[in-house]
Amino acid sequence: MGSNKRYADAIDRRMSERADEVVMRDQKPEGLKTAELELDKYAVIIPPTPVPVMVWVRYGGIPLRLQAEAVKWTEKVVACQWETPSGVHKAWLWASAVDRR
């Protein structure tokens, strides 16, 4: 039996999204540790409203690219939050892992 080449990309994308949802449901994000933040060294900026961003975050060593919101940051790190099947997850991430949408 042949494969459906017409819809293969859409099916692959949907399967990948489902796998990501399972990973996020069963694990916590791997954010930065307190010592890495250096919040006493850099000024913390808190915007009046969260900023839409795309982030790279790891769950159990698995990197995921997600839509999120930046809720505060310094010149080195960004505190982000995003929706998951099990609720809102939050993590501090390196600024280089965060891009404005």
C-alpha atoms as one frame of an Amber mdcrd trajectory, in Angstrom:
protein
   0.000   0.000   0.000   1.387   3.420  -0.933   1.701   6.507   1.247  -0.285
   9.695   0.844   2.345  12.144  -0.403  -0.205  14.936  -0.673  -0.807  15.134
   3.085   2.470  13.680   4.389   3.829  17.023   5.656   0.610  17.873   7.496
   0.462  14.409   9.074   4.127  14.584  10.124   3.582  18.037  11.651   0.496
  16.854  13.574   2.324  13.785  14.921   5.254  15.962  16.001   2.890  18.345
  17.826   1.273  15.419  19.654   4.682  14.054  20.680   5.643  17.517  21.996
   2.408  17.661  24.010   3.156  14.301  25.642   6.685  15.426  26.551   5.374
  18.677  28.094   2.600  16.879  29.977   4.923  14.353  31.603   7.935  16.558
  32.423   8.947  19.992  33.693  10.953  22.446  31.571  14.686  22.679  32.170
  15.266  26.324  33.065  18.312  28.126  34.391  19.468  27.718  37.979  19.427
  30.649  40.438  23.214  31.077  40.296  23.055  31.438  36.498  20.528  34.283
  36.632  22.778  36.821  38.395  19.735  38.940  39.212  21.805  40.920  41.705
  24.206  41.921  38.918  21.800  42.970  36.133  18.704  45.197  36.141  15.425
  43.290  35.792  12.956  44.758  33.287   9.247  44.001  33.736   7.089  45.088
  30.768   3.523  46.389  31.329   2.215  43.429  29.295   3.927  40.126  28.352
   5.837  40.137  25.054   5.098  37.353  22.497   8.239  35.314  21.811   9.469
  32.030  20.351  11.708  30.052  22.696  13.942  27.013  22.713  13.350  25.032
  25.896  14.320  21.516  26.940  12.092  18.898  28.518  14.119  15.932  29.733
  16.882  16.773  27.281  14.464  17.108  24.350  14.649  20.569  22.730  11.316
  22.119  21.747  10.586  25.349  19.863   7.503  26.945  21.443   5.385  30.085
  21.336   5.631  31.794  24.704   5.474  35.147  26.484   8.417  37.009  28.006
   7.308  38.380  31.372  10.633  39.848  32.578  14.272  39.900  31.562  17.794
  41.145  32.037  20.409  41.610  29.340  21.385  37.917  29.764  18.243  35.960
  30.726  14.483  35.997  30.053  11.630  34.700  32.229   9.059  33.076  29.925
   5.728  31.333  30.291   3.706  29.179  27.897   0.612  26.996  27.831   0.951
  23.198  27.949  -1.582  20.359  28.169  -0.982  20.290  31.947  -1.202  24.067
  32.498   1.176  27.030  32.326   4.900  26.275  32.471   7.492  28.911  33.374
  11.265  29.027  33.129  14.188  31.411  33.018  16.038  30.959  29.707  19.195
  32.391  28.164  18.349  35.480  26.100  19.903  33.809  23.024  17.200  31.083
  23.219  14.416  33.685  22.918  13.245  35.539  19.775  10.452  38.110  19.476
   7.549  36.953  17.321
